[in-house]
């Protein structure tokens, strides 16, 4: 089976490889990136995460893919679709997610990748919606969710089960876009 590859005008979303660990560790150990995502990650933790994404792609056909900028082939983060974790409001549902180096922020890369990921999900998965979650205070991610066309569903906001009760990142918001809304939006473009 060929390696996964999804192209947008400026990006390549692709399967992970060993060479991605060090640049992704740079992203996951950056205090600015991880401020609303969780603790800084060691290289070993990032290697385990990349291995998990690789296995998920092999087993399920999708993951948070490596996000590479076309103009210089630089890994600038990840974006893609995973199944929501147990204990969250989106358990088992297709979850769009992203993480990117700050030097690439503000250029529309995440929105471009998130739209491509959502389109991939609607084209390849049977689910009736694509979901996203983030910490309540992660205003950048919430803005991306809204640019993708997702709507906040306050009834599904939750305390993340993998975080301690005193964590400032505990409370999470839930966003979604349904298949019908997605198709209407894409038809009007």
Residue, then its C-alpha position, 0 to 999 in steps of 0.5 A: x500500500x502506498x504511503x498516505x499523501x494529501x496535497x493542498x496548494x501550499x502543503x503536503x499532509x503525509x505519513x510520518x517517518x523517522x526523520x520527522x521526530x527531531x523537527x516535531x520535537x522542536x515544535x512539541x518542546x516549544x513553550x509557545x506552542x504547548x501553552x494551551x496544549x499541555x506539558x513540553x514533550x521530551x524527544x522520547x515522548x515525541x518519538x512514541x507519539x510519532x510511532x503511534x500516529x504511524x500505527x494509527x495510519x496503518x491500522x485505521x487509514x488516518x491520523x494527525x498527519x505530518x504537515x510539510x510546507x511545499x516551498x521548502x519541504x520543511x515539517x511545520x506541524x501536524x494536521x489530520x483526523x483521529x478518532x476522539x478519545x474515550x471520556x471526551x464529548x467526541x469519543x469515537x467521532x472523527x476529530x480534526x486536530x493540528x499543531x504547528x510551529x509558531x514561525x508558520x502561524x498567521x499565514x493560513x496554513x492550519x486553516x488550509x490543512x484543516x479544510x483539506x482534512x475535513x474534506x478527506x474525512x467527508x470523502x472517506x469516512x461514513x460519519x455525519x460530522x467532523x469534530x474538534x476540541x480544544x482548551x477553552x482559552x485556545x483562541x487561535x484554534x477556536x478561530x481556525x475551527x470557525x474558519x473551517x465552518x465549525x460551530x461551538x456546541x456548549x452542551x458538549x464542553x467537558x473537563x478533559x479526562x487526561x488532565x488533573x482537576x487543577x490544570x488550567x487546561x482542564x476545560x475543553x470546548x467542542x466544535x462540529x460541522x455536519x456533512x450537510x453543512x459542509x456540502x452546502x458551504x462547499x457548494x456555495x464557494 
